[in-house]
Every structure is written in C-alpha cells, then in structure tokens.
Amino acid sequence: MSVRLPRTFPLPTVALEDAVANQFRLMECVARHFEGRQLFEADAGVVPGLGRPRTTARVETVLAEFLGAPAAALVQGAGTGAIRAALGAVLDAGDPLLVHRAPVYRTTGVTLRGLGVETVEADFNDRAALDRALASGRFRWAFVQHSRQRVADSHDPGEVLAACRAAGVRTIVDDNYAVFRVPRCGVELGADASCFSLFKLHGPEGVGLVVGARDLVGRGHDANYSGGGQVQGHQALDALRALSHVPVMWSVQSRVGTEIAERLAAGEVPGVAEVRIANVQDRCLLVRLDRPVARAVPDAAARYGAAPYPVGANSRYEIAPLFYRMSRSALEDAPELADWTVRINPMRAGADLVIDILRRALHDLRDVDGNGRPAAAAPVRARGLVPTPVSDAASSSTPRPVHSAHGSRDQQEGG
C-alpha cells in the first residue's frame, strides 16, 4: 500500500504553566479597564462618539492590550468576517496580494474573489521563492494563514512575517486555530493585524476580532457604521468571559493530543498504521489506518460518544472528542488520504476515552469492504470496554485504568 502520511511540522504549543500565566495576565488587563459592576452590565447601540456600544469598546481595549496591539475591533461574521473586514479595509479591486502557494480556506477564497484582488502565490516553505516575490516590489500587503494550509507545510510563520516586514510589505494574518494555542499569534509576531473567530474560542456565535495597527482597525470601525452590524455589549462580555479559561483549556488539550499520538505510535490500537500531529486546521491527530475505511469511522465512533462533525472547531458546543475527515483544503492537496486517514481532536476528553472510542470503532468496522462500505450489517455489540494493552512506552507493568464513564453507561443500558 503506497499511501503514507507526509511528515508534518506542528506549530509550537503553550506549556501549562505559561497558559496559567496568560490567564492571569488577561484578568489583569480586564481589571485595568472594567470596574467590577461593569462586568455584569452591558449596553447596546451606536453610541455617539464611539459608533458602537461602550462595553464593546471596553472589551476591544482589553484584547488589544493583552495581545500587545494598538487597537482592536470586534466584528460580526466570526473569523471569516474578521478577515473580510481587515482585507476590505486596506485593499481595492485589482490590488496584488501575496499569498502562500497552497489551497486556500474556502470562505477566505470567497472573500478574495468578492474583493476582486489579484492573488499572487509564492511557496512560503521556500525562503528563496518568498524573497524573490518580496523583492519584486509588487506588493503592499501579504496574507498569511498561521495554521497549516498543506499537511506538509514547514515554514515558520514568524520568519515569513519578518521577511515581509524587512521588505516593507505589510501583513494580515489569519490566526484562526492558532491564537491562544501557540506562544505568539500573528500580531504578537509583528504582523499589522491578526484576524480570528471568538466563536472558536468558546465565545458566542458569529463574533470575530481584528486586532492590530490603528489605521487598519480604524478603517474597519469607520466602515461598520450600521447599528445592525455592531457586536453588542452582551456579546462582547460573553466573549471575554469565555476567553478567561481558554488558555489553560487549550494547553491541556495539546498535552492530551501528544499523549494519544505516543500511545497510537506504540501500537496500542490494532488497525492504526501511522499517526501524525498536525495543524490542519485546528491542532489534531491524523491517523492513517491499515485499511481504507476512514470514511466510515466518524459514524462508528459516534456510537460510543464521539462527535462525528464539528460545529466551530473548538466552539462551546464541542466537548466530546471529534472523529472526522480531513479538512477540504488538506484533501484538495492530498486527495489520496481520504479513504485512509481520519482526523481526531480530543476536545475536552482524556487520552483513555479517545483511544477506547477509536479501538471500538475499528473493531466494529472489521467487516467493512475495501471501498469503506459495510459488507454486511454490523452486529449490535455490548458496550463493555475492550481491554487496553499496556503501551510499549509505558514504564510500569500496571494496566491503565478503565474509563469509568463507559462502565456507568453500560449499566444504564443493560449492556
């Protein structure tokens, strides 16, 4: 079988101690700009002189300070709305925009077509190619996606931004799936703006953020003069409350993902051929199976508590581990992986639960044919745990504990 996962180059993560420090620093920023009672109050509307609710403006100030930027704008439309607002603030139809030579995130592609800009590609993995593009003098702006666009992308986003800055090219960064998960987001690395969804950070639906240079953010505020386009005060407070626990949560999730990868690589689950940690889109596990049954895994895993599709990629709705196909942009680059590879994100779960779900899903799919279709109806099986063998990497001979949640559910269902 010739299908193999390419080598991946995961983005750095935040250690738990640093995540705790970030949480505390965020709360220090909150205390500097909110009196205690204001955290329980919220206004709405286009306040004269501000053009948006006072509470919204106060939250923007907190987030700008926390990320070390001059200004911030909360916008409707989540991450896509933030990217659209930032690009629309600085580009006109026909303007050249430097982008990475890779499949673009689908909604970003819609934005770029709608703006009518001329996208010019350079391979950011090839520093010489990037330098040639920057030396051409064609570009005022470059657009950088922080998370990987290709499975095998290897470039350092910070180095790309530094090269652009040295060439006098300003930058806008899509920080979806990266902010709060990596040590420094785009604007902290020197970009002119970072754009990301607060819905992906447990905030309310539809809220995004543009944070960065005052001129860019100011143009975005000026363009958003409609009362119906504002992020109202209660939405802004809701997003801020959610952010107060996100740094620690993401750090724990990254640590769990690493543990799962190590245990799968050690052979703990029959049927797993390869595993990679990758940032496609969110930080996740790419698990290549030894048979082409990946398309059937999400539904099989859902029977044991997994989420078979995302809502917002780490939104407040997503607590169960996600078992899903690879992203469309990743499959556009590597379509041969579709039948063999499943994407797994532990979300709020621990490694034991994720590994147990994968083992049981693959066990149920043992009679699936080579095209990923059930050869016959899978029999209904008891929900008891399959015993977990000790990983080769384990230093102790003591078996791993059985996950108790399944035991209690089995008793309830008479399994």
C-alpha positions as CSV (number, residue, x, y, z in Angstrom):
1,M,0.0,0.0,0.0
2,S,1.6,3.2,-1.2
3,V,-0.5,5.8,0.7
4,R,1.5,7.3,3.6
5,L,1.2,10.4,5.7
6,P,3.7,13.1,4.9
7,R,6.0,14.4,7.5
8,T,4.3,17.2,9.5
9,F,5.7,20.2,11.2
10,P,3.3,21.1,14.1
11,L,3.2,24.6,15.4
12,P,4.6,25.1,18.9
13,T,2.2,24.8,21.8
14,V,1.9,26.6,25.2
15,A,3.1,24.9,28.3
16,L,0.5,24.6,31.1
17,E,2.5,26.9,33.4
18,D,2.6,29.6,30.7
19,A,-1.1,29.1,29.9
20,V,-1.9,29.8,33.6
21,A,0.2,32.9,33.4
22,N,-1.6,34.1,30.3
23,Q,-5.0,33.6,32.0
24,F,-3.8,35.7,35.0
25,R,-2.4,38.4,32.7
26,L,-5.7,38.6,30.8
27,M,-7.5,39.1,34.1
28,E,-5.1,41.9,34.9
29,C,-6.0,43.6,31.7
30,V,-9.7,43.2,32.5
31,A,-9.2,44.8,35.9
32,R,-7.5,47.8,34.4
33,H,-10.4,48.6,32.1
34,F,-13.5,47.3,34.0
35,E,-14.9,48.2,37.3
36,G,-16.4,45.2,39.0
37,R,-20.0,46.1,38.4
38,Q,-19.4,46.7,34.7
39,L,-18.7,43.0,34.2
40,F,-22.4,42.4,34.9
41,E,-23.7,45.3,32.8
42,A,-23.8,45.7,29.0
43,D,-25.1,48.4,26.7
44,A,-26.2,48.3,23.0
45,G,-26.4,50.5,20.0
46,V,-24.3,53.1,18.2
47,V,-23.1,55.3,21.0
48,P,-22.4,58.8,19.7
49,G,-18.6,59.4,19.5
50,L,-17.9,55.7,19.6
51,G,-20.1,54.2,16.9
52,R,-20.5,51.1,18.9
53,P,-21.5,50.1,22.5
54,R,-19.3,51.3,25.3
55,T,-19.0,47.7,26.6
56,T,-17.8,46.5,23.2
57,A,-15.2,49.3,23.0
58,R,-14.0,48.4,26.5
59,V,-13.6,44.7,25.6
60,E,-11.7,45.8,22.5
61,T,-9.3,47.8,24.6
62,V,-8.7,44.8,26.9
63,L,-8.0,42.4,24.0
64,A,-5.7,44.9,22.2
65,E,-3.7,45.4,25.4
66,F,-3.5,41.7,26.1
67,L,-2.2,41.0,22.6
68,G,0.2,44.0,22.6
69,A,-1.5,45.8,19.7
70,P,-2.6,49.5,19.4
71,A,-6.3,48.7,18.6
72,A,-8.9,46.0,18.1
73,A,-12.4,45.7,16.6
74,L,-15.0,43.2,17.4
75,V,-16.9,42.2,14.3
76,Q,-19.8,40.1,13.2
77,G,-19.2,37.1,11.0
78,A,-16.7,35.2,13.2
79,G,-13.3,34.5,11.7
80,T,-14.5,35.0,8.1
81,G,-16.0,38.3,9.0
82,A,-12.8,39.4,10.7
83,I,-10.7,38.5,7.6
84,R,-13.1,40.2,5.3
85,A,-13.1,43.4,7.4
86,A,-9.3,43.5,7.5
87,L,-8.7,42.8,3.9
88,G,-11.5,45.1,2.8
89,A,-10.0,48.0,4.9
90,V,-6.7,48.0,3.0
91,L,-7.3,46.5,-0.5
92,D,-9.1,47.6,-3.6
93,A,-10.2,45.6,-6.6
94,G,-7.2,44.7,-8.7
95,D,-4.6,45.2,-5.9
96,P,-2.0,42.4,-5.8
97,L,-1.9,40.3,-2.6
98,L,0.9,37.9,-1.8
99,V,-0.3,34.5,-0.5
100,H,1.1,31.1,0.1
101,R,1.1,28.6,-2.8
102,A,-1.4,26.2,-1.3
103,P,-5.2,25.5,-1.2
104,V,-6.9,28.4,0.5
105,Y,-9.5,28.1,3.2
106,R,-12.8,28.0,1.4
107,T,-14.5,31.0,3.0
108,T,-11.3,33.0,2.6
109,G,-11.4,32.2,-1.1
110,V,-14.9,33.6,-1.3
111,T,-13.7,36.8,0.4
112,L,-10.8,37.2,-2.0
113,R,-13.0,36.7,-5.1
114,G,-15.5,39.1,-3.7
115,L,-12.9,41.8,-3.2
116,G,-11.5,41.3,-6.7
117,V,-7.9,41.3,-5.6
118,E,-5.2,39.7,-7.6
119,T,-3.7,36.9,-5.5
120,V,-0.1,36.1,-6.4
121,E,1.3,32.9,-5.0
122,A,4.8,32.1,-3.6
123,D,5.8,29.0,-1.7
124,F,6.4,30.1,1.8
125,N,8.2,26.9,2.5
126,D,10.9,28.0,0.1
127,R,12.6,31.1,1.5
128,A,14.3,31.9,-1.8
129,A,11.0,31.9,-3.6
130,L,9.5,34.2,-0.9
131,D,12.4,36.6,-1.0
132,R,12.1,36.8,-4.8
133,A,8.4,37.6,-4.6
134,L,9.1,40.3,-1.9
135,A,12.0,41.8,-3.9
136,S,9.7,42.3,-6.9
137,G,8.3,45.5,-5.4
138,R,4.7,44.5,-6.5
139,F,3.2,44.1,-3.1
140,R,1.9,46.4,-0.4
141,W,0.2,43.6,1.5
142,A,0.7,39.9,2.1
143,F,-1.8,37.5,3.7
144,V,-0.5,34.7,5.9
145,Q,-2.5,31.8,7.3
146,H,-1.0,30.8,10.7
147,S,-2.3,27.3,10.7
148,R,-1.0,24.9,8.0
149,Q,-2.6,25.0,4.6
150,R,-0.8,21.9,3.3
151,V,-0.3,18.9,5.5
152,A,3.5,19.1,4.9
153,D,3.9,22.8,5.3
154,S,7.1,23.5,7.2
155,H,7.6,27.3,7.2
156,D,7.8,29.3,10.4
157,P,5.0,32.0,10.3
158,G,7.2,34.3,12.3
159,E,10.0,34.1,9.8
160,V,7.6,34.8,6.9
161,L,6.3,37.9,8.7
162,A,9.8,39.1,9.5
163,A,10.8,38.7,5.8
164,C,7.7,40.7,4.7
165,R,8.4,43.4,7.3
166,A,12.0,43.7,6.1
167,A,10.8,44.2,2.5
168,G,8.3,46.9,3.5
169,V,5.3,44.6,2.9
170,R,2.5,44.8,5.5
171,T,0.8,41.7,6.6
172,I,-2.6,40.4,7.7
173,V,-2.7,37.0,9.5
174,D,-5.5,34.5,9.7
175,D,-5.0,33.4,13.3
176,N,-8.0,31.0,13.4
177,Y,-7.0,27.7,15.0
178,A,-3.7,29.3,16.3
179,V,-4.4,32.2,18.6
180,F,-4.1,31.1,22.3
181,R,-2.8,27.7,21.1
182,V,0.7,28.9,20.0
183,P,3.0,31.1,22.1
184,R,2.5,34.2,19.9
185,C,-0.1,35.0,17.4
186,G,0.5,37.0,14.2
187,V,0.2,40.5,15.7
188,E,2.5,39.4,18.5
189,L,5.0,38.3,15.9
190,G,4.9,41.7,14.2
191,A,2.0,41.4,11.8
192,D,-0.1,44.5,11.1
193,A,-3.3,42.6,12.0
194,S,-4.5,39.3,13.3
195,C,-8.0,38.1,12.5
196,F,-9.7,35.2,14.2
197,S,-13.0,33.9,15.4
198,L,-14.1,34.2,19.1
199,F,-16.7,31.5,18.4
200,K,-13.7,29.1,18.0
201,L,-12.6,30.3,21.5
202,H,-15.9,29.4,23.3
203,G,-17.4,32.8,22.6
204,P,-20.9,33.5,21.2
205,E,-21.8,32.6,17.6
206,G,-20.7,34.9,14.9
207,V,-18.2,37.1,16.8
208,G,-14.7,37.7,15.5
209,L,-11.8,40.0,16.2
210,V,-9.4,42.2,14.2
211,V,-6.5,43.3,16.3
212,G,-3.5,45.3,15.2
213,A,-2.4,48.6,13.6
214,R,-4.6,51.6,14.5
215,D,-5.0,52.7,10.9
216,L,-6.3,49.4,9.7
217,V,-8.6,48.8,12.7
218,G,-9.9,52.4,12.4
219,R,-10.9,51.9,8.8
220,G,-12.8,48.8,9.9
221,H,-14.6,50.7,12.5
222,D,-15.4,53.5,10.1
223,A,-16.8,51.0,7.5
224,N,-19.0,49.3,10.1
225,Y,-21.3,52.3,10.9
226,S,-24.6,50.3,10.8
227,G,-26.3,49.6,14.1
228,G,-27.2,46.1,13.0
229,G,-23.5,45.4,12.2
230,Q,-22.3,46.0,15.7
231,V,-21.2,43.4,18.2
232,Q,-23.5,44.4,21.1
233,G,-22.2,44.7,24.6
234,H,-23.6,41.5,25.9
235,Q,-21.9,39.6,23.1
236,A,-18.6,41.3,23.9
237,L,-18.8,40.4,27.5
238,D,-19.8,36.8,26.7
239,A,-16.7,36.5,24.5
240,L,-14.5,38.0,27.2
241,R,-15.8,35.6,29.9
242,A,-15.1,32.6,27.6
243,L,-11.5,33.8,27.0
244,S,-10.8,33.7,30.7
245,H,-10.5,29.9,30.7
246,V,-9.4,29.2,27.1
247,P,-5.5,29.4,27.6
248,V,-5.4,26.6,30.1
249,M,-8.0,24.5,28.3
250,W,-6.0,24.7,25.0
251,S,-2.8,23.8,26.8
252,V,-4.4,20.7,28.4
253,Q,-5.9,19.7,25.0
254,S,-2.5,19.9,23.3
255,R,-0.9,17.8,26.0
256,V,-3.6,15.1,25.6
257,G,-3.1,15.1,21.9
258,T,0.6,14.4,22.3
259,E,-0.2,11.5,24.7
260,I,-2.6,10.0,22.3
261,A,-0.1,10.2,19.4
262,E,2.6,8.5,21.5
263,R,0.3,5.7,22.5
264,L,-1.0,5.1,19.0
265,A,2.5,5.1,17.6
266,A,3.4,2.5,20.2
267,G,0.8,0.1,18.7
268,E,-1.9,0.4,21.4
269,V,-4.8,0.2,18.8
270,P,-5.0,-2.5,16.2
271,G,-5.7,-1.1,12.8
272,V,-3.7,2.1,13.1
273,A,-0.8,2.2,10.7
274,E,0.5,5.8,11.2
275,V,-0.2,8.8,13.3
276,R,0.9,12.5,13.0
277,I,0.2,15.6,15.0
278,A,-0.7,18.3,12.5
279,N,-2.2,21.8,12.4
280,V,-4.9,21.2,9.7
281,Q,-7.0,23.3,10.5
282,D,-7.0,23.0,14.3
283,R,-4.2,21.1,16.1
284,C,-5.3,17.5,15.7
285,L,-4.2,13.9,15.1
286,L,-4.1,12.5,11.6
287,V,-4.5,8.7,12.0
288,R,-3.8,6.5,8.9
289,L,-5.5,3.2,9.1
290,D,-4.3,-0.1,7.7
291,R,-7.4,-0.4,5.6
292,P,-9.4,2.2,3.5
293,V,-12.3,2.5,6.0
294,A,-11.7,6.1,7.1
295,R,-14.9,7.4,5.7
296,A,-16.9,5.0,7.9
297,V,-15.1,5.8,11.2
298,P,-16.9,9.0,12.2
299,D,-20.3,7.3,12.3
300,A,-18.9,4.2,14.0
301,A,-17.2,6.4,16.6
302,A,-20.3,8.4,17.2
303,R,-22.0,5.3,18.6
304,Y,-19.5,5.4,21.5
305,G,-19.8,9.1,22.3
306,A,-17.6,10.9,19.7
307,A,-18.7,13.9,17.7
308,P,-18.9,12.9,14.0
309,Y,-18.6,16.5,12.7
310,P,-17.5,19.9,14.0
311,V,-19.6,22.9,15.0
312,G,-17.0,25.6,15.2
313,A,-13.7,23.7,15.7
314,N,-13.4,24.1,19.5
315,S,-16.6,26.1,20.0
316,R,-18.5,25.9,23.2
317,Y,-20.7,23.2,21.8
318,E,-17.8,20.8,21.3
319,I,-16.9,18.8,24.3
320,A,-16.8,15.3,23.0
321,P,-13.7,14.1,21.0
322,L,-14.1,14.8,17.3
323,F,-13.7,12.0,14.8
324,Y,-13.9,13.5,11.3
325,R,-12.5,13.5,7.8
326,M,-9.5,15.7,7.0
327,S,-10.3,19.3,6.1
328,R,-11.3,20.1,2.5
329,S,-8.3,22.2,1.8
330,A,-6.0,19.4,3.1
331,L,-7.7,16.9,0.9
332,E,-7.5,19.2,-2.0
333,D,-3.7,19.0,-1.6
334,A,-3.6,15.2,-0.8
335,P,-6.9,13.5,-2.0
336,E,-5.3,10.1,-1.8
337,L,-5.6,10.3,2.0
338,A,-9.4,10.5,2.1
339,D,-10.1,6.8,2.4
340,W,-7.2,6.0,4.7
341,T,-7.0,8.9,7.2
342,V,-9.2,10.1,10.0
343,R,-8.8,13.4,11.9
344,I,-9.2,13.2,15.7
345,N,-9.3,16.1,18.1
346,P,-9.7,15.1,21.8
347,M,-11.6,18.3,22.7
348,R,-12.3,18.1,26.4
349,A,-11.7,14.4,26.7
350,G,-8.7,12.5,28.0
351,A,-6.5,10.1,26.1
352,D,-8.1,6.9,27.6
353,L,-11.5,7.8,26.2
354,V,-10.3,8.8,22.8
355,I,-8.2,5.6,22.4
356,D,-11.1,3.5,23.6
357,I,-13.5,5.0,21.1
358,L,-11.1,4.5,18.2
359,R,-10.5,0.9,19.2
360,R,-14.1,0.1,19.4
361,A,-15.0,1.9,16.2
362,L,-12.3,0.0,14.3
363,H,-13.4,-3.3,15.8
364,D,-16.9,-2.6,14.6
365,L,-15.6,-1.9,11.1
366,R,-13.6,-5.1,10.7
367,D,-16.2,-6.4,8.1
368,V,-16.1,-3.2,6.0
369,D,-15.0,-3.7,2.4
370,G,-12.1,-2.0,0.6
371,N,-14.3,0.9,-0.5
372,G,-15.3,1.8,3.0
373,R,-18.8,0.3,2.7
374,P,-20.1,-2.2,5.1
375,A,-20.1,-5.6,3.5
376,A,-22.9,-6.6,5.9
377,A,-24.8,-5.0,8.7
378,A,-22.5,-4.8,11.7
379,P,-23.9,-6.7,14.6
380,V,-25.0,-4.9,17.7
381,R,-22.3,-5.3,20.3
382,A,-22.2,-4.8,24.0
383,R,-20.8,-1.5,25.1
384,G,-18.3,-3.0,27.5
385,L,-14.7,-1.8,27.2
386,V,-12.2,-3.7,25.2
387,P,-9.2,-4.3,27.5
388,T,-6.4,-1.8,26.9
389,P,-2.9,-3.4,26.5
390,V,0.0,-1.6,28.1
391,S,1.9,0.7,25.7
392,D,5.4,-0.3,24.8
393,A,6.4,3.2,26.0
394,A,4.9,2.7,29.5
395,S,7.4,2.4,32.3
396,S,5.1,0.4,34.5
397,S,3.5,-3.0,34.1
398,T,0.3,-1.8,35.8
399,P,-2.6,-1.8,33.3
400,R,-4.1,1.5,32.5
401,P,-7.4,2.3,34.4
402,V,-10.7,1.5,32.7
403,H,-12.6,4.7,31.8
404,S,-15.5,4.7,34.3
405,A,-17.9,6.7,32.3
406,H,-18.5,3.8,29.9
407,G,-19.0,1.4,32.7
408,S,-21.8,3.5,34.2
409,R,-23.4,4.0,30.8
410,D,-23.2,0.2,30.1
411,Q,-25.1,-0.4,33.3
412,Q,-27.7,2.1,32.4
413,E,-28.3,0.5,29.0
414,G,-28.2,-3.0,30.4
415,G,-25.1,-3.8,28.3
